[in-house]
Amino acid sequence: MKKTLVAVAAMAAVTGAMADVTLSGNIDQAWLTTKLNSTSKTTDIQGSGYGNGGLGDTFLTMAGSEDLGGGMKASFKLEPRLDPNSAAYTMTNRESWVGISGGFGAVQIGTTYAPMFNLVAAGTDVGGVSNMIGSNYVTGGTAAIGQGLSSINYTLPSLATGLTAQLGIIKGGANSVSTTGAGAGDGQGFALNYATGGLTIGYGSQSNKNTKLAVMTPTQMFGGTSTTLAAAAAGTSMKQTATGLTYDLGVAKLTYLSAKAALSGDSVKTDQYGISVPFGATTLAYMSGTQSANDSGTVSKQKSSQLQAKYSLSKRTTAYFATGSISTSTGTADKATQQAIGLAHSF
Protein backbone atom coordinates (compact mmCIF):
# COMPACT_ATOMS: atom_id res chain seq x y z
CA MET A 1 0.00 0.00 0.00
CA LYS A 2 1.50 3.30 -1.12
CA LYS A 3 1.36 6.38 1.05
CA THR A 4 1.00 9.58 -1.00
CA LEU A 5 2.95 12.55 0.31
CA VAL A 6 2.19 16.18 -0.48
CA ALA A 7 4.91 17.83 -2.57
CA VAL A 8 6.42 21.18 -1.77
CA ALA A 9 3.70 23.82 -2.09
CA ALA A 10 6.07 26.23 -3.80
CA MET A 11 6.27 23.88 -6.76
CA ALA A 12 2.58 24.23 -7.37
CA ALA A 13 2.85 28.00 -7.16
CA VAL A 14 5.61 28.09 -9.78
CA THR A 15 4.51 25.35 -12.17
CA GLY A 16 0.80 25.27 -11.51
CA ALA A 17 0.99 21.52 -10.89
CA MET A 18 1.56 19.23 -7.96
CA ALA A 19 4.15 16.46 -7.97
CA ASP A 20 2.87 13.24 -6.36
CA VAL A 21 5.36 11.41 -4.16
CA THR A 22 4.72 7.91 -2.86
CA LEU A 23 6.39 5.99 -0.07
CA SER A 24 6.37 2.20 -0.28
CA GLY A 25 8.65 -0.73 0.38
CA ASN A 26 9.10 -4.30 1.51
CA ILE A 27 10.38 -6.09 4.60
CA ASP A 28 11.32 -9.77 4.45
CA GLN A 29 12.66 -11.69 7.44
CA ALA A 30 13.36 -15.41 7.71
CA TRP A 31 14.86 -18.07 9.94
CA LEU A 32 17.67 -19.48 7.78
CA THR A 33 19.49 -22.77 8.15
CA THR A 34 22.61 -23.17 6.01
CA LYS A 35 24.96 -26.11 5.54
CA LEU A 36 28.15 -26.43 3.48
CA ASN A 37 29.89 -29.73 2.79
CA SER A 38 33.31 -29.31 1.19
CA THR A 39 35.65 -31.92 -0.22
CA SER A 40 38.46 -30.90 2.12
CA LYS A 41 36.12 -30.93 5.16
CA THR A 42 38.19 -28.04 6.56
CA THR A 43 35.64 -25.47 5.42
CA ASP A 44 32.43 -27.27 6.42
CA ILE A 45 29.92 -25.02 8.13
CA GLN A 46 26.45 -25.38 9.57
CA GLY A 47 24.47 -22.64 11.21
CA SER A 48 21.11 -20.95 11.57
CA GLY A 49 19.74 -17.55 12.47
CA TYR A 50 17.61 -14.67 11.30
CA GLY A 51 18.29 -13.48 7.78
CA ASN A 52 17.21 -10.73 5.45
CA GLY A 53 15.13 -11.83 2.51
CA GLY A 54 14.35 -15.46 1.75
CA LEU A 55 12.05 -14.21 -1.02
CA GLY A 56 13.58 -10.82 -1.76
CA ASP A 57 15.19 -7.71 -0.35
CA THR A 58 14.09 -5.45 2.46
CA PHE A 59 13.93 -1.95 1.00
CA LEU A 60 12.28 1.46 1.16
CA THR A 61 11.04 3.18 -1.99
CA MET A 62 10.37 6.87 -2.48
CA ALA A 63 9.12 7.66 -5.96
CA GLY A 64 7.40 10.57 -7.60
CA SER A 65 6.35 12.15 -10.88
CA GLU A 66 5.31 15.49 -12.28
CA ASP A 67 3.20 16.22 -15.34
CA LEU A 68 5.24 18.57 -17.56
CA GLY A 69 2.48 19.00 -20.12
CA GLY A 70 2.51 18.11 -23.77
CA GLY A 71 2.47 14.41 -22.93
CA MET A 72 5.76 14.61 -21.02
CA LYS A 73 6.41 13.54 -17.44
CA ALA A 74 9.36 13.83 -15.07
CA SER A 75 9.90 11.11 -12.47
CA PHE A 76 12.37 9.85 -9.88
CA LYS A 77 13.03 6.85 -7.66
CA LEU A 78 15.13 6.45 -4.50
CA GLU A 79 15.31 2.89 -3.22
CA PRO A 80 17.86 1.92 -0.54
CA ARG A 81 18.31 -1.74 0.41
CA LEU A 82 18.11 -2.20 4.20
CA ASP A 83 19.41 -4.91 6.52
CA PRO A 84 17.29 -5.05 9.70
CA ASN A 85 19.68 -7.65 11.13
CA SER A 86 22.66 -5.30 11.08
CA ALA A 87 23.52 -3.49 14.32
CA ALA A 88 24.59 -0.50 12.21
CA TYR A 89 21.39 -0.76 10.12
CA THR A 90 23.35 -1.22 6.92
CA MET A 91 21.97 0.57 3.86
CA THR A 92 23.06 0.03 0.24
CA ASN A 93 21.73 1.29 -3.08
CA ARG A 94 19.21 -0.70 -5.14
CA GLU A 95 18.07 2.12 -7.39
CA SER A 96 18.30 5.91 -7.45
CA TRP A 97 17.48 7.69 -10.66
CA VAL A 98 15.71 10.65 -12.25
CA GLY A 99 14.01 10.42 -15.63
CA ILE A 100 11.77 11.89 -18.24
CA SER A 101 9.23 10.22 -20.51
CA GLY A 102 6.93 11.07 -23.39
CA GLY A 103 6.10 10.08 -26.93
CA PHE A 104 9.80 9.49 -27.53
CA GLY A 105 9.97 6.77 -24.86
CA ALA A 106 11.55 7.02 -21.40
CA VAL A 107 15.03 7.93 -20.16
CA GLN A 108 16.40 7.12 -16.67
CA ILE A 109 19.71 8.50 -15.39
CA GLY A 110 21.38 7.25 -12.22
CA THR A 111 21.78 3.86 -10.58
CA THR A 112 19.45 1.48 -12.37
CA TYR A 113 19.25 -2.17 -13.35
CA ALA A 114 20.73 -2.83 -16.77
CA PRO A 115 18.34 -3.89 -19.57
CA MET A 116 19.59 -7.49 -19.56
CA PHE A 117 19.15 -7.82 -15.79
CA ASN A 118 15.56 -6.60 -16.17
CA LEU A 119 15.05 -9.35 -18.74
CA VAL A 120 16.40 -12.06 -16.45
CA ALA A 121 14.86 -10.87 -13.18
CA ALA A 122 11.41 -9.95 -14.39
CA GLY A 123 10.96 -12.64 -16.99
CA THR A 124 12.54 -15.97 -16.18
CA ASP A 125 13.29 -16.38 -12.47
CA VAL A 126 10.20 -17.95 -10.86
CA GLY A 127 11.92 -17.48 -7.50
CA GLY A 128 11.82 -13.70 -7.92
CA VAL A 129 15.63 -13.26 -7.75
CA SER A 130 15.56 -14.17 -4.07
CA ASN A 131 18.54 -14.13 -1.73
CA MET A 132 18.32 -17.90 -1.34
CA ILE A 133 20.84 -20.39 -2.70
CA GLY A 134 19.64 -22.04 -5.91
CA SER A 135 20.14 -19.67 -8.86
CA ASN A 136 23.19 -20.55 -10.94
CA TYR A 137 23.05 -17.50 -13.20
CA VAL A 138 23.94 -15.15 -10.32
CA THR A 139 27.24 -16.94 -9.63
CA GLY A 140 28.84 -16.51 -13.05
CA GLY A 141 30.26 -13.59 -14.99
CA THR A 142 30.06 -10.45 -12.86
CA ALA A 143 28.18 -12.11 -9.98
CA ALA A 144 24.83 -10.90 -11.38
CA ILE A 145 24.16 -11.29 -15.10
CA GLY A 146 23.60 -7.88 -16.66
CA GLN A 147 23.38 -5.82 -13.45
CA GLY A 148 24.49 -2.24 -13.97
CA LEU A 149 25.73 0.55 -11.72
CA SER A 150 25.59 4.19 -12.80
CA SER A 151 23.88 4.19 -16.17
CA ILE A 152 21.51 5.78 -18.63
CA ASN A 153 18.63 3.53 -19.70
CA TYR A 154 16.44 4.38 -22.68
CA THR A 155 13.15 2.54 -23.20
CA LEU A 156 11.98 2.95 -26.78
CA PRO A 157 8.34 3.67 -27.59
CA SER A 158 6.35 0.64 -28.70
CA LEU A 159 7.90 -0.62 -31.94
CA ALA A 160 5.06 -3.02 -32.71
CA THR A 161 2.30 -4.79 -30.83
CA GLY A 162 3.93 -6.81 -28.06
CA LEU A 163 7.50 -5.69 -28.87
CA THR A 164 9.54 -3.60 -26.39
CA ALA A 165 13.19 -2.59 -26.39
CA GLN A 166 15.57 -1.01 -23.88
CA LEU A 167 19.11 0.34 -24.34
CA GLY A 168 21.65 1.08 -21.62
CA ILE A 169 24.98 2.88 -21.31
CA ILE A 170 26.81 1.80 -18.16
CA LYS A 171 29.48 3.59 -16.14
CA GLY A 172 31.75 1.33 -14.11
CA GLY A 173 31.04 3.21 -10.91
CA ALA A 174 34.13 5.45 -10.98
CA ASN A 175 33.99 9.04 -12.24
CA SER A 176 37.78 9.28 -12.37
CA VAL A 177 40.56 7.22 -13.93
CA SER A 178 40.47 3.68 -12.51
CA THR A 179 43.61 1.91 -11.25
CA THR A 180 42.60 -1.21 -13.18
CA GLY A 181 42.48 0.59 -16.50
CA ALA A 182 40.72 3.54 -18.06
CA GLY A 183 36.98 2.99 -18.19
CA ALA A 184 37.01 -0.21 -16.14
CA GLY A 185 33.46 -1.55 -16.02
CA ASP A 186 32.13 0.87 -18.62
CA GLY A 187 29.81 -0.75 -21.11
CA GLN A 188 26.57 -0.87 -23.01
CA GLY A 189 23.73 -3.29 -23.47
CA PHE A 190 20.24 -3.84 -24.78
CA ALA A 191 17.24 -6.11 -24.31
CA LEU A 192 14.33 -7.02 -26.58
CA ASN A 193 11.07 -8.58 -25.43
CA TYR A 194 8.21 -9.86 -27.55
CA ALA A 195 4.93 -10.96 -25.95
CA THR A 196 2.03 -12.62 -27.72
CA GLY A 197 -0.73 -14.47 -25.92
CA GLY A 198 0.87 -16.32 -23.02
CA LEU A 199 4.30 -16.48 -24.66
CA THR A 200 7.13 -14.01 -23.97
CA ILE A 201 10.50 -14.21 -25.74
CA GLY A 202 13.44 -12.07 -24.65
CA TYR A 203 17.03 -11.54 -25.73
CA GLY A 204 19.67 -9.32 -24.16
CA SER A 205 23.34 -8.51 -24.59
CA GLN A 206 25.88 -6.49 -22.60
CA SER A 207 29.63 -5.81 -22.72
CA ASN A 208 31.89 -4.27 -20.06
CA LYS A 209 35.47 -3.04 -20.49
CA ASN A 210 38.38 -4.25 -18.35
CA THR A 211 36.14 -6.58 -16.34
CA LYS A 212 37.26 -10.00 -15.15
CA LEU A 213 35.34 -13.18 -15.84
CA ALA A 214 34.83 -15.13 -12.61
CA VAL A 215 32.79 -17.97 -11.15
CA MET A 216 31.92 -18.94 -7.57
CA THR A 217 31.84 -22.42 -6.04
CA PRO A 218 29.58 -23.28 -3.07
CA THR A 219 32.55 -22.88 -0.69
CA GLN A 220 33.39 -19.44 -2.10
CA MET A 221 29.85 -18.22 -1.42
CA PHE A 222 30.66 -18.25 2.30
CA GLY A 223 33.54 -15.82 2.57
CA GLY A 224 35.81 -17.15 -0.16
CA THR A 225 37.25 -15.40 -3.21
CA SER A 226 35.71 -16.21 -6.60
CA THR A 227 37.77 -18.09 -9.16
CA THR A 228 39.03 -15.85 -11.97
CA LEU A 229 38.77 -17.50 -15.37
CA ALA A 230 40.04 -14.48 -17.32
CA ALA A 231 41.60 -11.42 -15.70
CA ALA A 232 40.57 -7.84 -16.42
CA ALA A 233 42.87 -6.19 -18.94
CA ALA A 234 42.92 -2.89 -20.80
CA GLY A 235 41.48 -3.23 -24.28
CA THR A 236 39.32 -6.26 -23.47
CA SER A 237 35.58 -6.48 -22.87
CA MET A 238 33.57 -9.19 -21.20
CA LYS A 239 30.42 -9.99 -23.17
CA GLN A 240 27.23 -11.37 -21.69
CA THR A 241 24.15 -12.64 -23.51
CA ALA A 242 20.84 -14.00 -22.26
CA THR A 243 17.82 -15.59 -23.91
CA GLY A 244 14.62 -16.04 -21.94
CA LEU A 245 11.33 -17.80 -22.64
CA THR A 246 8.17 -17.60 -20.54
CA TYR A 247 4.90 -19.37 -21.27
CA ASP A 248 1.87 -18.71 -19.09
CA LEU A 249 -0.62 -21.57 -19.34
CA GLY A 250 -2.96 -20.02 -16.79
CA VAL A 251 -2.75 -23.04 -14.49
CA ALA A 252 1.08 -22.86 -14.53
CA LYS A 253 3.90 -20.64 -15.71
CA LEU A 254 6.92 -22.21 -17.45
CA THR A 255 10.27 -20.44 -17.87
CA TYR A 256 13.65 -21.05 -19.48
CA LEU A 257 16.86 -19.01 -19.30
CA SER A 258 20.10 -19.46 -21.21
CA ALA A 259 22.87 -17.03 -20.18
CA LYS A 260 26.53 -16.82 -21.15
CA ALA A 261 29.48 -14.64 -20.14
CA ALA A 262 32.72 -14.81 -22.17
CA LEU A 263 36.17 -13.19 -22.15
CA SER A 264 39.45 -14.08 -23.89
CA GLY A 265 38.30 -17.55 -24.90
CA ASP A 266 36.97 -18.49 -21.45
CA SER A 267 33.27 -18.64 -20.64
CA VAL A 268 30.53 -19.38 -18.11
CA LYS A 269 27.25 -20.78 -19.47
CA THR A 270 24.03 -21.30 -17.53
CA ASP A 271 20.76 -23.01 -18.39
CA GLN A 272 17.83 -22.73 -15.99
CA TYR A 273 14.27 -24.10 -16.08
CA GLY A 274 11.39 -23.02 -13.87
CA ILE A 275 7.73 -23.67 -13.14
CA SER A 276 5.29 -21.74 -10.96
CA VAL A 277 1.84 -23.15 -10.08
CA PRO A 278 -0.85 -21.26 -8.11
CA PHE A 279 -3.33 -23.13 -5.89
CA GLY A 280 -5.66 -20.45 -4.60
CA ALA A 281 -3.72 -18.50 -1.96
CA THR A 282 -0.76 -20.90 -2.27
CA THR A 283 1.89 -20.75 -4.97
CA LEU A 284 4.56 -23.39 -5.56
CA ALA A 285 7.64 -22.42 -7.57
CA TYR A 286 10.54 -24.67 -8.57
CA MET A 287 13.62 -24.07 -10.68
CA SER A 288 16.61 -26.18 -11.64
CA GLY A 289 19.75 -25.20 -13.48
CA THR A 290 23.21 -26.20 -14.64
CA GLN A 291 26.37 -24.15 -15.10
CA SER A 292 29.46 -24.94 -17.14
CA ALA A 293 32.68 -22.91 -16.77
CA ASN A 294 35.46 -23.21 -19.36
CA ASP A 295 38.84 -22.14 -17.96
CA SER A 296 41.47 -22.49 -20.73
CA GLY A 297 39.97 -25.79 -21.82
CA THR A 298 39.32 -27.14 -18.32
CA VAL A 299 35.58 -27.46 -17.77
CA SER A 300 33.94 -27.40 -14.34
CA LYS A 301 30.23 -27.88 -13.74
CA GLN A 302 27.65 -26.92 -11.14
CA LYS A 303 23.99 -27.68 -10.66
CA SER A 304 21.41 -25.90 -8.56
CA SER A 305 17.76 -26.03 -7.56
CA GLN A 306 15.32 -24.02 -5.50
CA LEU A 307 11.79 -24.70 -4.24
CA GLN A 308 9.41 -22.11 -2.78
CA ALA A 309 6.01 -22.56 -1.16
CA LYS A 310 4.27 -19.21 -0.66
CA TYR A 311 0.96 -18.54 1.11
CA SER A 312 -0.74 -15.15 0.70
CA LEU A 313 -2.18 -14.05 4.02
CA SER A 314 -3.32 -10.87 2.24
CA LYS A 315 -2.45 -8.90 -0.88
CA ARG A 316 0.61 -7.53 0.91
CA THR A 317 1.66 -10.26 3.35
CA THR A 318 3.19 -13.63 2.41
CA ALA A 319 4.30 -16.52 4.61
CA TYR A 320 6.74 -18.87 2.93
CA PHE A 321 9.07 -21.84 3.07
CA ALA A 322 12.03 -22.07 0.70
CA THR A 323 14.85 -24.54 0.20
CA GLY A 324 17.76 -24.45 -2.22
CA SER A 325 21.00 -26.21 -3.09
CA ILE A 326 24.04 -25.73 -5.29
CA SER A 327 26.79 -28.26 -5.90
CA THR A 328 29.84 -28.92 -8.06
CA SER A 329 30.01 -32.14 -10.07
CA THR A 330 33.62 -31.82 -11.22
CA GLY A 331 36.80 -30.90 -9.37
CA THR A 332 36.04 -30.22 -5.70
CA ALA A 333 32.67 -31.83 -4.97
CA ASP A 334 31.32 -29.07 -2.73
CA LYS A 335 27.62 -28.69 -1.89
CA ALA A 336 25.70 -25.97 -0.09
CA THR A 337 22.08 -26.22 1.06
CA GLN A 338 19.80 -23.65 2.64
CA GLN A 339 16.28 -23.56 4.08
CA ALA A 340 14.19 -20.57 5.10
CA ILE A 341 10.89 -20.05 6.92
CA GLY A 342 9.85 -16.44 6.69
CA LEU A 343 7.35 -13.65 6.40
CA ALA A 344 7.35 -10.85 3.82
CA HIS A 345 5.21 -7.71 3.92
CA SER A 346 4.96 -4.98 1.30
CA PHE A 347 3.54 -1.57 2.12
C-alpha positions as CSV (number, residue, x, y, z in Angstrom):
1,M,0.0,0.0,0.0
2,K,1.5,3.3,-1.1
3,K,1.4,6.4,1.0
4,T,1.0,9.6,-1.0
5,L,3.0,12.5,0.3
6,V,2.2,16.2,-0.5
7,A,4.9,17.8,-2.6
8,V,6.4,21.2,-1.8
9,A,3.7,23.8,-2.1
10,A,6.1,26.2,-3.8
11,M,6.3,23.9,-6.8
12,A,2.6,24.2,-7.4
13,A,2.9,28.0,-7.2
14,V,5.6,28.1,-9.8
15,T,4.5,25.3,-12.2
16,G,0.8,25.3,-11.5
17,A,1.0,21.5,-10.9
18,M,1.6,19.2,-8.0
19,A,4.2,16.5,-8.0
20,D,2.9,13.2,-6.4
21,V,5.4,11.4,-4.2
22,T,4.7,7.9,-2.9
23,L,6.4,6.0,-0.1
24,S,6.4,2.2,-0.3
25,G,8.7,-0.7,0.4
26,N,9.1,-4.3,1.5
27,I,10.4,-6.1,4.6
28,D,11.3,-9.8,4.4
29,Q,12.7,-11.7,7.4
30,A,13.4,-15.4,7.7
31,W,14.9,-18.1,9.9
32,L,17.7,-19.5,7.8
33,T,19.5,-22.8,8.1
34,T,22.6,-23.2,6.0
35,K,25.0,-26.1,5.5
36,L,28.1,-26.4,3.5
37,N,29.9,-29.7,2.8
38,S,33.3,-29.3,1.2
39,T,35.6,-31.9,-0.2
40,S,38.5,-30.9,2.1
41,K,36.1,-30.9,5.2
42,T,38.2,-28.0,6.6
43,T,35.6,-25.5,5.4
44,D,32.4,-27.3,6.4
45,I,29.9,-25.0,8.1
46,Q,26.5,-25.4,9.6
47,G,24.5,-22.6,11.2
48,S,21.1,-20.9,11.6
49,G,19.7,-17.6,12.5
50,Y,17.6,-14.7,11.3
51,G,18.3,-13.5,7.8
52,N,17.2,-10.7,5.4
53,G,15.1,-11.8,2.5
54,G,14.4,-15.5,1.8
55,L,12.1,-14.2,-1.0
56,G,13.6,-10.8,-1.8
57,D,15.2,-7.7,-0.4
58,T,14.1,-5.5,2.5
59,F,13.9,-2.0,1.0
60,L,12.3,1.5,1.2
61,T,11.0,3.2,-2.0
62,M,10.4,6.9,-2.5
63,A,9.1,7.7,-6.0
64,G,7.4,10.6,-7.6
65,S,6.3,12.1,-10.9
66,E,5.3,15.5,-12.3
67,D,3.2,16.2,-15.3
68,L,5.2,18.6,-17.6
69,G,2.5,19.0,-20.1
70,G,2.5,18.1,-23.8
71,G,2.5,14.4,-22.9
72,M,5.8,14.6,-21.0
73,K,6.4,13.5,-17.4
74,A,9.4,13.8,-15.1
75,S,9.9,11.1,-12.5
76,F,12.4,9.9,-9.9
77,K,13.0,6.9,-7.7
78,L,15.1,6.5,-4.5
79,E,15.3,2.9,-3.2
80,P,17.9,1.9,-0.5
81,R,18.3,-1.7,0.4
82,L,18.1,-2.2,4.2
83,D,19.4,-4.9,6.5
84,P,17.3,-5.0,9.7
85,N,19.7,-7.7,11.1
86,S,22.7,-5.3,11.1
87,A,23.5,-3.5,14.3
88,A,24.6,-0.5,12.2
89,Y,21.4,-0.8,10.1
90,T,23.4,-1.2,6.9
91,M,22.0,0.6,3.9
92,T,23.1,0.0,0.2
93,N,21.7,1.3,-3.1
94,R,19.2,-0.7,-5.1
95,E,18.1,2.1,-7.4
96,S,18.3,5.9,-7.4
97,W,17.5,7.7,-10.7
98,V,15.7,10.6,-12.3
99,G,14.0,10.4,-15.6
100,I,11.8,11.9,-18.2
101,S,9.2,10.2,-20.5
102,G,6.9,11.1,-23.4
103,G,6.1,10.1,-26.9
104,F,9.8,9.5,-27.5
105,G,10.0,6.8,-24.9
106,A,11.5,7.0,-21.4
107,V,15.0,7.9,-20.2
108,Q,16.4,7.1,-16.7
109,I,19.7,8.5,-15.4
110,G,21.4,7.3,-12.2
111,T,21.8,3.9,-10.6
112,T,19.4,1.5,-12.4
113,Y,19.2,-2.2,-13.4
114,A,20.7,-2.8,-16.8
115,P,18.3,-3.9,-19.6
116,M,19.6,-7.5,-19.6
117,F,19.1,-7.8,-15.8
118,N,15.6,-6.6,-16.2
119,L,15.0,-9.4,-18.7
120,V,16.4,-12.1,-16.4
121,A,14.9,-10.9,-13.2
122,A,11.4,-10.0,-14.4
123,G,11.0,-12.6,-17.0
124,T,12.5,-16.0,-16.2
125,D,13.3,-16.4,-12.5
126,V,10.2,-17.9,-10.9
127,G,11.9,-17.5,-7.5
128,G,11.8,-13.7,-7.9
129,V,15.6,-13.3,-7.7
130,S,15.6,-14.2,-4.1
131,N,18.5,-14.1,-1.7
132,M,18.3,-17.9,-1.3
133,I,20.8,-20.4,-2.7
134,G,19.6,-22.0,-5.9
135,S,20.1,-19.7,-8.9
136,N,23.2,-20.6,-10.9
137,Y,23.0,-17.5,-13.2
138,V,23.9,-15.1,-10.3
139,T,27.2,-16.9,-9.6
140,G,28.8,-16.5,-13.1
141,G,30.3,-13.6,-15.0
142,T,30.1,-10.4,-12.9
143,A,28.2,-12.1,-10.0
144,A,24.8,-10.9,-11.4
145,I,24.2,-11.3,-15.1
146,G,23.6,-7.9,-16.7
147,Q,23.4,-5.8,-13.4
148,G,24.5,-2.2,-14.0
149,L,25.7,0.6,-11.7
150,S,25.6,4.2,-12.8
151,S,23.9,4.2,-16.2
152,I,21.5,5.8,-18.6
153,N,18.6,3.5,-19.7
154,Y,16.4,4.4,-22.7
155,T,13.2,2.5,-23.2
156,L,12.0,2.9,-26.8
157,P,8.3,3.7,-27.6
158,S,6.4,0.6,-28.7
159,L,7.9,-0.6,-31.9
160,A,5.1,-3.0,-32.7
161,T,2.3,-4.8,-30.8
162,G,3.9,-6.8,-28.1
163,L,7.5,-5.7,-28.9
164,T,9.5,-3.6,-26.4
165,A,13.2,-2.6,-26.4
166,Q,15.6,-1.0,-23.9
167,L,19.1,0.3,-24.3
168,G,21.6,1.1,-21.6
169,I,25.0,2.9,-21.3
170,I,26.8,1.8,-18.2
171,K,29.5,3.6,-16.1
172,G,31.7,1.3,-14.1
173,G,31.0,3.2,-10.9
174,A,34.1,5.4,-11.0
175,N,34.0,9.0,-12.2
176,S,37.8,9.3,-12.4
177,V,40.6,7.2,-13.9
178,S,40.5,3.7,-12.5
179,T,43.6,1.9,-11.3
180,T,42.6,-1.2,-13.2
181,G,42.5,0.6,-16.5
182,A,40.7,3.5,-18.1
183,G,37.0,3.0,-18.2
184,A,37.0,-0.2,-16.1
185,G,33.5,-1.6,-16.0
186,D,32.1,0.9,-18.6
187,G,29.8,-0.8,-21.1
188,Q,26.6,-0.9,-23.0
189,G,23.7,-3.3,-23.5
190,F,20.2,-3.8,-24.8
191,A,17.2,-6.1,-24.3
192,L,14.3,-7.0,-26.6
193,N,11.1,-8.6,-25.4
194,Y,8.2,-9.9,-27.6
195,A,4.9,-11.0,-26.0
196,T,2.0,-12.6,-27.7
197,G,-0.7,-14.5,-25.9
198,G,0.9,-16.3,-23.0
199,L,4.3,-16.5,-24.7
200,T,7.1,-14.0,-24.0
201,I,10.5,-14.2,-25.7
202,G,13.4,-12.1,-24.7
203,Y,17.0,-11.5,-25.7
204,G,19.7,-9.3,-24.2
205,S,23.3,-8.5,-24.6
206,Q,25.9,-6.5,-22.6
207,S,29.6,-5.8,-22.7
208,N,31.9,-4.3,-20.1
209,K,35.5,-3.0,-20.5
210,N,38.4,-4.3,-18.4
211,T,36.1,-6.6,-16.3
212,K,37.3,-10.0,-15.2
213,L,35.3,-13.2,-15.8
214,A,34.8,-15.1,-12.6
215,V,32.8,-18.0,-11.1
216,M,31.9,-18.9,-7.6
217,T,31.8,-22.4,-6.0
218,P,29.6,-23.3,-3.1
219,T,32.5,-22.9,-0.7
220,Q,33.4,-19.4,-2.1
221,M,29.9,-18.2,-1.4
222,F,30.7,-18.2,2.3
223,G,33.5,-15.8,2.6
224,G,35.8,-17.2,-0.2
225,T,37.2,-15.4,-3.2
226,S,35.7,-16.2,-6.6
227,T,37.8,-18.1,-9.2
228,T,39.0,-15.9,-12.0
229,L,38.8,-17.5,-15.4
230,A,40.0,-14.5,-17.3
231,A,41.6,-11.4,-15.7
232,A,40.6,-7.8,-16.4
233,A,42.9,-6.2,-18.9
234,A,42.9,-2.9,-20.8
235,G,41.5,-3.2,-24.3
236,T,39.3,-6.3,-23.5
237,S,35.6,-6.5,-22.9
238,M,33.6,-9.2,-21.2
239,K,30.4,-10.0,-23.2
240,Q,27.2,-11.4,-21.7
241,T,24.1,-12.6,-23.5
242,A,20.8,-14.0,-22.3
243,T,17.8,-15.6,-23.9
244,G,14.6,-16.0,-21.9
245,L,11.3,-17.8,-22.6
246,T,8.2,-17.6,-20.5
247,Y,4.9,-19.4,-21.3
248,D,1.9,-18.7,-19.1
249,L,-0.6,-21.6,-19.3
250,G,-3.0,-20.0,-16.8
251,V,-2.7,-23.0,-14.5
252,A,1.1,-22.9,-14.5
253,K,3.9,-20.6,-15.7
254,L,6.9,-22.2,-17.4
255,T,10.3,-20.4,-17.9
256,Y,13.7,-21.1,-19.5
257,L,16.9,-19.0,-19.3
258,S,20.1,-19.5,-21.2
259,A,22.9,-17.0,-20.2
260,K,26.5,-16.8,-21.1
261,A,29.5,-14.6,-20.1
262,A,32.7,-14.8,-22.2
263,L,36.2,-13.2,-22.1
264,S,39.5,-14.1,-23.9
265,G,38.3,-17.5,-24.9
266,D,37.0,-18.5,-21.4
267,S,33.3,-18.6,-20.6
268,V,30.5,-19.4,-18.1
269,K,27.3,-20.8,-19.5
270,T,24.0,-21.3,-17.5
271,D,20.8,-23.0,-18.4
272,Q,17.8,-22.7,-16.0
273,Y,14.3,-24.1,-16.1
274,G,11.4,-23.0,-13.9
275,I,7.7,-23.7,-13.1
276,S,5.3,-21.7,-11.0
277,V,1.8,-23.2,-10.1
278,P,-0.9,-21.3,-8.1
279,F,-3.3,-23.1,-5.9
280,G,-5.7,-20.4,-4.6
281,A,-3.7,-18.5,-2.0
282,T,-0.8,-20.9,-2.3
283,T,1.9,-20.8,-5.0
284,L,4.6,-23.4,-5.6
285,A,7.6,-22.4,-7.6
286,Y,10.5,-24.7,-8.6
287,M,13.6,-24.1,-10.7
288,S,16.6,-26.2,-11.6
289,G,19.8,-25.2,-13.5
290,T,23.2,-26.2,-14.6
291,Q,26.4,-24.1,-15.1
292,S,29.5,-24.9,-17.1
293,A,32.7,-22.9,-16.8
294,N,35.5,-23.2,-19.4
295,D,38.8,-22.1,-18.0
296,S,41.5,-22.5,-20.7
297,G,40.0,-25.8,-21.8
298,T,39.3,-27.1,-18.3
299,V,35.6,-27.5,-17.8
300,S,33.9,-27.4,-14.3
301,K,30.2,-27.9,-13.7
302,Q,27.6,-26.9,-11.1
303,K,24.0,-27.7,-10.7
304,S,21.4,-25.9,-8.6
305,S,17.8,-26.0,-7.6
306,Q,15.3,-24.0,-5.5
307,L,11.8,-24.7,-4.2
308,Q,9.4,-22.1,-2.8
309,A,6.0,-22.6,-1.2
310,K,4.3,-19.2,-0.7
311,Y,1.0,-18.5,1.1
312,S,-0.7,-15.2,0.7
313,L,-2.2,-14.0,4.0
314,S,-3.3,-10.9,2.2
315,K,-2.4,-8.9,-0.9
316,R,0.6,-7.5,0.9
317,T,1.7,-10.3,3.3
318,T,3.2,-13.6,2.4
319,A,4.3,-16.5,4.6
320,Y,6.7,-18.9,2.9
321,F,9.1,-21.8,3.1
322,A,12.0,-22.1,0.7
323,T,14.9,-24.5,0.2
324,G,17.8,-24.5,-2.2
325,S,21.0,-26.2,-3.1
326,I,24.0,-25.7,-5.3
327,S,26.8,-28.3,-5.9
328,T,29.8,-28.9,-8.1
329,S,30.0,-32.1,-10.1
330,T,33.6,-31.8,-11.2
331,G,36.8,-30.9,-9.4
332,T,36.0,-30.2,-5.7
333,A,32.7,-31.8,-5.0
334,D,31.3,-29.1,-2.7
335,K,27.6,-28.7,-1.9
336,A,25.7,-26.0,-0.1
337,T,22.1,-26.2,1.1
338,Q,19.8,-23.6,2.6
339,Q,16.3,-23.6,4.1
340,A,14.2,-20.6,5.1
341,I,10.9,-20.0,6.9
342,G,9.9,-16.4,6.7
343,L,7.4,-13.6,6.4
344,A,7.3,-10.9,3.8
345,H,5.2,-7.7,3.9
346,S,5.0,-5.0,1.3
347,F,3.5,-1.6,2.1
